[in-house]
Amino acid sequence: MIAPVRVMFVVQDFVVGGAERHLIELWRGIDRSRFTIEIACLSRRGPLADEAGSLGWPIHDLAVGRRIYGPRGWRGLARLIHLVAAFRPGVVHGYLMTGGLMAALAGRAAGVPAVVIAKRNVDAFETPRQRAVHRFALGLATHVTAVSRAVARSAEALGVAPERITVIPNGVDASRYAPREAAPNGQVPVIGSVGCLAPRKDYATLIDALAQLDRSGRRFRALLVGDGPERAALEARARERGLGDRITFAGERRDVADLLSTMDVFVLSSREEGIANALLEAMAAGRAVVATAVGGTPEVMAGGETGWLVPPGSPERLAEAIDQALDPGEAARRGQAARRAVVERMGIDAMVRAHERFYAAIAGERRG
């Protein structure tokens, strides 16, 4: 009997984010007869920690947090090296910048040849220091996983050879997201978005676009789901634009599927993306989707056949597309196409099986 492939994951924490939700689905679905995994986290904080723990895989809390530089970081790295050496994995897979750096350092120190970093964004907002750290970590890795071709190209720009990059898109369980009819005539439509309230998501442009719709006489309500460092500034911006009573800031929520079902139009206004899980979820729910043509988004949306693509940073173009998406007939047509695309090409099972093939292949390289 062939022994299961051992995979050690290194993650930052368990906040509600796209990478964390992706990992939980991967850990839930991976074939336990062929793979055994352990998880090292820099901090066990976050709403998804209990869900991750319920999957039955060992979780090791390094108690480092996100500040990995300094004595605490060195102690955490030493413990991670010990954990990797004791587990003897065929693959170490690090997620996000700090998780990726720690995974690369520990994997190399413990003598694990198959050291993988997951790259999930094009990282246009990195500082020079962050970019240098990212380049260093990627240089230590033997392989890089990218969620889209655009992200793969950004890894190549940081010096990663194309043959070291494997593209594995995110996946979504479409059965959790029920399509529904658009708002009946006379009912105020809901324009919504889900994501971290951070600069790269550019909610400021979305609020300005909503202000333009308001001035044009469009009736709507807006629902922004998520939290982050820009929340107070965005709430102030909404009030300044006269939208204080039109926009609801719902905060971090676990019932995203239910909230998506209340939206008539889903908007992704990001300045950079790999592949946003929230976009896939909105498409699975059959929502009319308006998104900026950045990163891997055009790959997912088939060039706009499943929604509306607009340039980033343009309130005028965003408002125009949202206005078109509020047309029930066109919204229904593109929403149905979006759901079909997700069901056929972006399912959870496809994502999990792709990772299994990848791990088996690079573990085979190691055994060879």
C-alpha positions as CSV (number, residue, x, y, z in Angstrom):
1,M,0.0,0.0,0.0
2,I,1.3,3.5,-0.9
3,A,1.6,5.7,2.2
4,P,-0.5,8.9,2.2
5,V,1.3,12.0,1.0
6,R,2.0,14.3,4.0
7,V,1.3,18.0,3.5
8,M,2.1,20.7,6.1
9,F,0.1,24.0,5.7
10,V,1.4,27.2,7.2
11,V,-1.2,30.0,7.5
12,Q,-1.5,33.4,9.2
13,D,-4.7,33.0,11.1
14,F,-8.4,32.2,10.7
15,V,-10.0,35.6,10.0
16,V,-12.9,35.6,7.5
17,G,-11.2,36.0,4.2
18,G,-11.0,34.4,0.8
19,A,-7.8,32.5,1.5
20,E,-9.1,31.2,4.8
21,R,-12.4,30.0,3.3
22,H,-10.6,28.4,0.4
23,L,-8.3,26.5,2.8
24,I,-11.2,25.2,4.9
25,E,-12.9,23.8,1.7
26,L,-9.6,22.2,0.7
27,W,-9.0,20.7,4.1
28,R,-12.6,19.5,4.2
29,G,-12.6,17.9,0.8
30,I,-9.1,16.4,0.4
31,D,-9.0,12.6,0.1
32,R,-8.0,11.3,3.5
33,S,-7.1,7.9,2.2
34,R,-4.4,9.5,0.0
35,F,-3.3,12.6,2.0
36,T,-2.7,13.4,5.6
37,I,-2.2,17.0,6.7
38,E,-1.1,19.2,9.6
39,I,-1.7,22.9,10.0
40,A,0.6,25.5,11.6
41,C,-0.8,28.9,12.2
42,L,1.0,32.1,13.2
43,S,-2.1,32.8,15.4
44,R,-5.2,30.8,16.1
45,R,-7.4,33.9,16.3
46,G,-10.3,34.5,14.0
47,P,-14.0,33.4,13.5
48,L,-13.0,30.4,11.3
49,A,-10.7,28.8,13.9
50,D,-13.5,26.6,15.4
51,E,-14.6,25.5,11.9
52,A,-11.0,24.6,11.0
53,G,-10.6,22.7,14.2
54,S,-13.8,20.7,13.6
55,L,-12.2,19.1,10.5
56,G,-10.1,16.9,12.6
57,W,-6.6,17.8,11.3
58,P,-3.9,18.8,13.9
59,I,-3.5,22.5,14.3
60,H,-0.3,24.0,15.9
61,D,-0.5,27.5,17.2
62,L,2.9,29.2,16.8
63,A,1.6,32.2,18.8
64,V,3.5,34.7,16.6
65,G,0.8,36.8,15.2
66,R,1.5,38.8,12.0
67,R,4.6,40.5,13.3
68,I,7.1,37.8,12.5
69,Y,10.3,39.9,12.8
70,G,12.0,40.0,16.1
71,P,12.5,37.5,19.0
72,R,8.9,36.2,18.9
73,G,9.2,35.5,15.2
74,W,12.5,33.6,15.6
75,R,11.0,31.5,18.3
76,G,8.0,30.7,16.1
77,L,10.2,29.8,13.2
78,A,12.3,27.5,15.4
79,R,9.1,25.7,16.6
80,L,7.9,25.5,13.0
81,I,11.1,23.9,11.9
82,H,10.8,21.4,14.7
83,L,7.2,20.6,13.7
84,V,8.1,20.2,10.0
85,A,11.0,17.9,10.9
86,A,8.8,15.8,13.2
87,F,6.0,15.5,10.7
88,R,8.3,14.8,7.8
89,P,6.0,16.0,5.1
90,G,6.4,15.6,1.4
91,V,5.1,19.1,0.8
92,V,5.1,22.3,2.8
93,H,2.5,24.8,1.5
94,G,2.5,28.4,2.9
95,Y,-0.3,30.9,2.4
96,L,-0.2,34.7,2.3
97,M,3.0,36.8,2.8
98,T,3.9,35.9,6.4
99,G,2.7,32.3,6.1
100,G,4.6,31.9,2.8
101,L,7.9,33.3,4.2
102,M,7.7,31.1,7.3
103,A,6.9,28.0,5.3
104,A,9.8,28.7,2.9
105,L,12.3,29.2,5.7
106,A,11.2,26.2,7.7
107,G,10.8,23.9,4.8
108,R,14.3,24.7,3.5
109,A,15.8,24.4,7.0
110,A,14.1,21.1,7.6
111,G,15.2,19.7,4.3
112,V,11.8,19.4,2.6
113,P,12.5,19.8,-1.2
114,A,8.8,20.4,-2.1
115,V,8.3,23.9,-0.6
116,V,5.2,25.7,-2.1
117,I,4.0,29.3,-1.7
118,A,0.4,30.1,-2.6
119,K,0.2,33.4,-4.5
120,R,-3.3,34.8,-4.5
121,N,-3.0,38.4,-5.7
122,V,-1.0,40.5,-8.1
123,D,0.2,42.6,-5.2
124,A,0.1,46.0,-6.8
125,F,-0.2,47.7,-3.4
126,E,3.0,46.2,-1.9
127,T,5.5,48.6,-0.4
128,P,9.1,48.2,-1.6
129,R,10.0,46.3,1.6
130,Q,7.0,44.0,1.2
131,R,8.0,43.4,-2.5
132,A,11.6,42.5,-1.5
133,V,10.4,40.1,1.2
134,H,7.9,38.5,-1.3
135,R,10.6,38.1,-3.9
136,F,13.0,36.5,-1.3
137,A,10.3,34.1,-0.1
138,L,9.3,33.1,-3.7
139,G,13.0,32.5,-4.5
140,L,13.2,30.0,-1.7
141,A,10.1,28.1,-2.9
142,T,10.4,25.1,-5.3
143,H,6.9,25.6,-6.5
144,V,4.3,28.4,-6.6
145,T,0.5,28.0,-6.9
146,A,-1.4,30.9,-8.5
147,V,-5.1,31.4,-8.5
148,S,-5.2,32.9,-12.0
149,R,-3.0,33.5,-15.1
150,A,-2.7,37.1,-14.1
151,V,-1.3,36.1,-10.7
152,A,1.1,33.7,-12.4
153,R,2.4,36.5,-14.5
154,S,2.9,38.6,-11.4
155,A,5.0,35.8,-9.9
156,E,7.1,35.7,-13.1
157,A,7.7,39.4,-12.7
158,L,9.2,38.6,-9.3
159,G,11.6,36.2,-10.8
160,V,9.8,32.9,-10.6
161,A,10.4,30.6,-13.6
162,P,7.1,29.7,-15.4
163,E,7.8,26.0,-15.0
164,R,7.7,26.4,-11.2
165,I,4.2,27.9,-11.3
166,T,0.9,25.9,-11.3
167,V,-2.4,27.7,-11.8
168,I,-5.2,26.4,-9.6
169,P,-8.3,28.6,-9.6
170,N,-10.4,29.0,-6.5
171,G,-13.6,27.0,-6.3
172,V,-17.1,27.5,-4.9
173,D,-19.9,25.1,-3.8
174,A,-22.7,26.3,-6.1
175,S,-25.3,24.2,-4.2
176,R,-25.0,26.6,-1.3
177,Y,-26.1,29.6,-3.3
178,A,-29.7,29.6,-4.5
179,P,-30.6,31.8,-7.5
180,R,-33.7,34.0,-7.2
181,E,-35.7,36.3,-9.3
182,A,-34.8,40.0,-9.4
183,A,-36.7,42.5,-7.3
184,P,-40.3,42.8,-8.4
185,N,-41.5,46.0,-10.0
186,G,-42.0,48.6,-7.3
187,Q,-39.5,47.0,-4.9
188,V,-36.3,48.9,-4.2
189,P,-33.4,46.9,-5.7
190,V,-30.3,46.1,-3.5
191,I,-26.8,46.7,-4.7
192,G,-24.3,44.8,-2.7
193,S,-20.7,43.8,-2.2
194,V,-18.7,41.4,0.0
195,G,-15.1,41.9,1.0
196,C,-12.5,43.4,3.3
197,L,-12.8,47.2,3.6
198,A,-9.2,47.8,2.6
199,P,-7.6,50.1,0.0
200,R,-7.1,47.5,-2.7
201,K,-10.9,46.8,-2.8
202,D,-11.5,50.5,-3.6
203,Y,-14.9,50.8,-2.0
204,A,-14.4,54.6,-2.2
205,T,-15.0,54.4,-6.0
206,L,-18.1,52.2,-5.4
207,I,-19.6,54.8,-3.0
208,D,-18.9,57.6,-5.5
209,A,-20.6,55.5,-8.2
210,L,-23.6,55.0,-5.9
211,A,-23.7,58.8,-5.4
212,Q,-23.9,59.3,-9.1
213,L,-26.8,56.9,-9.3
214,D,-28.5,58.7,-6.5
215,R,-28.2,62.0,-8.3
216,S,-29.7,60.5,-11.5
217,G,-32.8,59.5,-9.6
218,R,-32.2,55.8,-9.3
219,R,-33.9,54.1,-6.4
220,F,-31.7,51.6,-4.6
221,R,-30.4,50.4,-1.3
222,A,-26.8,49.3,-0.8
223,L,-25.4,46.5,1.4
224,L,-21.6,46.3,2.1
225,V,-20.6,43.1,3.9
226,G,-17.2,43.0,5.5
227,D,-14.9,44.9,7.8
228,G,-11.5,46.3,7.6
229,P,-9.2,49.3,8.2
230,E,-11.1,51.7,6.0
231,R,-14.6,51.1,7.5
232,A,-14.8,54.4,9.4
233,A,-13.5,56.4,6.5
234,L,-16.0,54.8,4.1
235,E,-18.9,55.4,6.5
236,A,-17.9,59.0,6.6
237,R,-17.6,59.2,2.8
238,A,-21.1,57.7,2.5
239,R,-22.5,60.4,4.8
240,E,-20.6,63.1,2.9
241,R,-22.2,61.9,-0.3
242,G,-25.7,62.0,1.2
243,L,-25.9,58.2,1.3
244,G,-25.9,57.6,5.0
245,D,-29.4,56.2,5.0
246,R,-29.0,54.3,1.7
247,I,-25.9,52.2,2.5
248,T,-25.8,49.6,5.2
249,F,-22.4,48.5,6.5
250,A,-23.1,45.0,7.8
251,G,-19.7,44.2,9.1
252,E,-18.1,40.8,9.1
253,R,-20.7,38.1,8.6
254,R,-20.8,34.3,8.3
255,D,-24.2,34.2,6.5
256,V,-22.9,35.4,3.2
257,A,-25.0,33.0,1.1
258,D,-28.2,34.4,2.7
259,L,-27.0,38.0,2.2
260,L,-26.1,37.4,-1.4
261,S,-29.7,36.2,-2.0
262,T,-31.0,39.6,-1.0
263,M,-28.9,41.4,-3.6
264,D,-30.0,42.2,-7.1
265,V,-26.6,43.4,-8.3
266,F,-23.2,42.4,-6.9
267,V,-20.3,44.8,-7.4
268,L,-16.5,44.1,-7.1
269,S,-14.7,47.5,-7.4
270,S,-11.2,46.3,-6.7
271,R,-8.0,47.8,-8.0
272,E,-6.3,44.4,-7.8
273,E,-7.5,40.8,-7.5
274,G,-6.3,37.2,-7.9
275,I,-9.7,35.6,-8.1
276,A,-12.1,36.9,-5.4
277,N,-14.1,34.1,-3.7
278,A,-16.9,36.6,-3.2
279,L,-17.1,37.0,-7.0
280,L,-17.5,33.3,-7.5
281,E,-20.1,33.1,-4.7
282,A,-22.1,35.9,-6.4
283,M,-21.9,34.2,-9.7
284,A,-23.0,30.9,-8.2
285,A,-26.0,32.7,-6.7
286,G,-26.9,33.9,-10.2
287,R,-26.5,37.6,-9.3
288,A,-26.0,40.3,-11.9
289,V,-22.3,41.0,-11.5
290,V,-20.4,44.3,-12.2
291,A,-16.6,44.0,-11.7
292,T,-13.4,45.8,-12.5
293,A,-11.3,44.2,-15.2
294,V,-8.3,43.5,-13.0
295,G,-6.2,40.5,-12.1
296,G,-8.0,37.2,-12.7
297,T,-11.5,38.7,-12.8
298,P,-11.8,38.8,-16.7
299,E,-10.7,35.1,-16.8
300,V,-13.6,34.2,-14.5
301,M,-16.1,36.4,-16.2
302,A,-15.3,35.2,-19.8
303,G,-14.5,38.7,-20.9
304,G,-17.8,40.0,-19.7
305,E,-20.2,37.4,-21.0
306,T,-21.3,36.6,-17.5
307,G,-21.6,40.2,-16.2
308,W,-20.3,43.7,-16.8
309,L,-16.5,44.5,-16.7
310,V,-15.3,48.1,-16.2
311,P,-11.9,49.8,-15.8
312,P,-10.8,50.3,-12.2
313,G,-11.0,53.6,-10.4
314,S,-13.8,55.1,-12.6
315,P,-17.0,56.0,-10.7
316,E,-18.6,57.1,-14.0
317,R,-18.1,53.7,-15.8
318,L,-19.0,51.8,-12.6
319,A,-22.3,53.7,-12.2
320,E,-23.2,53.2,-15.9
321,A,-22.6,49.5,-15.6
322,I,-24.6,49.2,-12.4
323,D,-27.5,51.1,-14.0
324,Q,-27.5,48.6,-16.9
325,A,-27.3,45.6,-14.5
326,L,-30.5,46.9,-12.7
327,D,-32.4,46.0,-15.9
328,P,-34.2,42.7,-14.8
329,G,-34.1,41.0,-18.2
330,E,-30.4,41.6,-18.9
331,A,-29.5,40.9,-15.3
332,A,-31.3,37.5,-15.5
333,R,-29.6,36.5,-18.7
334,R,-26.1,37.3,-17.5
335,G,-26.8,35.9,-14.0
336,Q,-27.8,32.6,-15.5
337,A,-24.7,32.5,-17.6
338,A,-22.6,33.3,-14.5
339,R,-24.0,30.4,-12.5
340,R,-23.5,28.0,-15.4
341,A,-19.8,29.1,-15.8
342,V,-19.2,28.5,-12.1
343,V,-20.9,25.1,-12.0
344,E,-19.1,23.9,-15.1
345,R,-15.6,25.3,-14.4
346,M,-15.1,26.6,-10.8
347,G,-16.5,24.0,-8.5
348,I,-15.0,23.1,-5.1
349,D,-14.5,19.5,-6.2
350,A,-12.4,20.6,-9.2
351,M,-10.3,22.8,-7.0
352,V,-9.7,20.1,-4.4
353,R,-8.8,17.4,-7.1
354,A,-6.4,19.9,-8.8
355,H,-4.5,20.3,-5.5
356,E,-4.5,16.6,-5.0
357,R,-2.9,16.0,-8.4
358,F,-0.4,18.8,-7.7
359,Y,0.7,17.4,-4.3
360,A,0.9,13.9,-5.6
361,A,3.1,15.0,-8.5
362,I,5.6,17.1,-6.5
363,A,5.7,14.5,-3.7
364,G,6.5,12.0,-6.5
365,E,9.4,14.3,-7.6
366,R,10.7,14.2,-4.0
367,R,10.4,10.4,-3.7
368,G,12.2,10.1,-7.0
